[in-house]
Amino acid sequence: MDLLTIYEQMGLSREVYSRGEAVLERLADRFRAIDQTAEANQAKVLLSMQKNRVGANHFAATTGYGYDDDGRERLEKVYAGVFHTEAALVRPQITCGTHALTVALSANLLPGDELLSPVGLPYDTLQEVIGIRPSPCSLAEYGVTYRQADLLPDGTFDYAAIRAAIHEKTRLITIQRSKGYATRPSFSVRQIGELIAFCKAVKPDVKIMVDNCYGEFVDLLEPSDIGADMTVGSLIKNPGGGLAPIGGYICGTRECVDRCAYRLSAPGLGQEVGANLGILPAFYQGFFLAPTVVAGALKGAIFAANLYEELGFRCIPAAAEPRNDIIQAVELGSEAAMRAFCSGIQAAAPVDSFAAPVPGDMPGYDSQVIMAAGTFVQGSSIELSADGPIRPPYAVYFQGGLTWQHAKLGILLSLQKMTDGGLAAL
Ligand SMILES: *Cc1c(COP(=O)(O)O)cnc(C)c1O
C-alpha cells in the first residue's frame, strides 16, 4: 500500500495532498536552515550532558523529601549548561508554564514593588496572576503594582513609553517572547536583547524575566544568553521534547533562582527538597530530543503559513517571515472555520482521533477556547495541537508535532476539512 492510498483511507484527497507538495517544493532552503539550527542545539544539549557526566545512576527514582537527589541536581546543571546560567530550577513540582512564571514573579517581587511589561498585555493566564483581571492570591492582592507599555502599531517597542514607565519602584520587567493569543509579532532573541539593554541602561538594578514559552531551541541563542536574569518555560512545550509529562523550568542568576526555589518549596528548604518520583528519564530524554522535535514543529508552522497564505488567509507570522517561536496563527474569520480546522488536526492525532473539538470554558481564559489535541500528554502543545479563543479575528494558533511528518498530515487534514465544509477553496 502506498502513501496516497493510506492517506485516502484517512480522508485526505489527492487534490489537497498535491497542493501541499507544490508548497513544499519551495521550502527546501528554509528546512535546511532549520536542520542546521537543530544540529547546533543538539550539540549544545549533548555537550552539557557530557560535561556534567550524566550517568545511568541519575535516572533513579527518589521519594519522600528527596534529599541528596543527584539525578535532579544533575538535570538542573544540564539545563544551566544549555542556557548558560548560574543556576536552574527544573521540577515536576512546577505544574505548568503559568506556575513557573508565577513562582518567578512572586519570588522576586515584594509588597510595594512594581512589575512592568514593556511588550503590552501578557499571556491570558498571567493576567490573573498579576491581577490585571482580579483574582484571589494575585500579585496585586500582595501589594505589587503593575504597569504596561504597549507596543507601537507596527509591533515594535515604544522606547519612549518604556523609559517613562520605569521608575523607583520598578523591580522586575517581564518580557514575553512569543505572541501567545495575541496577533502581535513574536520577538527574536536579538530584539529581546536590545530591549533588555535599554531597560538596564535606564535602571541598572532592575531584574528581567523572559517568558520563553514556545521559544526554546528555535534559535541558537536563548534569552539567558543576552542578559535575562530569569528565563522561564514549560516542560510540556519545547524543552520537554514531548516526553516530559509535567514540569517547568527557571534558568537564571543564582540569586533569582534561589528565591524561586524558596518560593516553590519553603524558605530555608529551597532546592534541597523535591523528590523526583521516577520522572527523570523522561526529563533527560525529552531534553535530549527537544532540538529535533522543535525543528519538526517549526517546519510544520512554516508549511502551514505557506499553504494557508496562498489560499487568502492572513498568517502571523507571514509565510516568508523568519520564526521566533513554533506558533503559527492563521486568521480564519469565523467560528465555523475554526471548528473545521481543529477537527482536521484532531483527526490526524494518534490519540482521540475520533473526538470532535468543541469550544468550552477554560480556567484562566476570559473567552471560550477551542482546542484540538490528540496528545499522549494531556494538553501538551509541543505535540500537534491547535487552539484559539472564540473571538474576532477567529485566529487559530497551530503548534507542535513530535515529528514533521505528523505535523504535515495534520495541516493537510485541516485544509481538507475546510474545503469539505466550503470554508476554503483550492
Ligand atoms: C503556554 C504559555 C504560557 C503558560 O503555560 P501553561 O503551561 O499553559 O500554563 C505562558 N506564556 C506563554 C507565552 C505561553 O505560550
The ligand as an SDF file (V2000), in Angstrom:
LIG
                    3D

 15 15  0  0  0  0  0  0  0  0999 V2000
    1.7160   28.4430   27.1630 C   0  0  0  0  0  0  0  0  0  0  0  0
    2.1720   29.7700   27.6050 C   0  0  0  0  0  0  0  0  0  0  0  0
    2.1450   30.1490   28.9490 C   0  0  0  0  0  0  0  0  0  0  0  0
    1.5340   29.3050   30.0270 C   0  0  0  0  0  0  0  0  0  0  0  0
    1.9380   27.9990   30.0270 O   0  0  0  0  0  0  0  0  0  0  0  0
    0.9640   26.8340   30.5470 P   0  0  0  0  0  0  0  0  0  0  0  0
    1.8480   25.6660   30.5930 O   0  0  0  0  0  0  0  0  0  0  0  0
   -0.1490   26.7120   29.5550 O   0  0  0  0  0  0  0  0  0  0  0  0
    0.4760   27.2440   31.8840 O   0  0  0  0  0  0  0  0  0  0  0  0
    2.6430   31.3850   29.2700 C   0  0  0  0  0  0  0  0  0  0  0  0
    3.1270   32.2120   28.3410 N   0  0  0  0  0  0  0  0  0  0  0  0
    3.1530   31.8950   27.0430 C   0  0  0  0  0  0  0  0  0  0  0  0
    3.6990   32.8630   26.0420 C   0  0  0  0  0  0  0  0  0  0  0  0
    2.6860   30.6680   26.6330 C   0  0  0  0  0  0  0  0  0  0  0  0
    2.7120   30.3400   25.3460 O   0  0  0  0  0  0  0  0  0  0  0  0
  1  2  1  0
  2  3  1  0
  2 14  2  0
  3  4  1  0
  3 10  2  0
  4  5  1  0
  5  6  1  0
  6  7  2  0
  6  8  1  0
  6  9  1  0
 10 11  1  0
 11 12  2  0
 12 13  1  0
 12 14  1  0
 14 15  1  0
M  END
$$$$
